[in-house]
Amino acid sequence: MVGQRLDALSRSYSITSVKGDRYAGIWPTEEFAKCRIKYEISEHPKGLLYLNFLPLINSAKVRLLANTRLVSQLGRA
């Protein structure tokens, strides 16, 4: 079910690849591959990715989804 939704959503945005960290091992690579999406391991650790993303959030150059968990994890409750 989740795979079908991800597949439809990724196709609607023409997403063919994503980048992520190594947190869950090979599992994300396998799951994204089921939806014909290439999962690339980021060359940077997630801490550095967060530090580079923080100024974009604080300057309102990006908008976050209205997702309580996401907002709380990024410290903007």
Sequence and secondary structure as in RCSB ss.txt:
>XXXX:A:sequence
MVGQRLDALSRSYSITSVKGDRYAGIWPTEEFAKCRIKYEISEHPKGLLYLNFLPLINSAKVRLLANTRLVSQLG
RA
>XXXX:A:secstr
 HHHHHHHHHHHTT  EEEE STTTTHHHHHHHHTT EEEE SS HHHHHHHHHHHHHTTSS   S HHHHHHTT
  
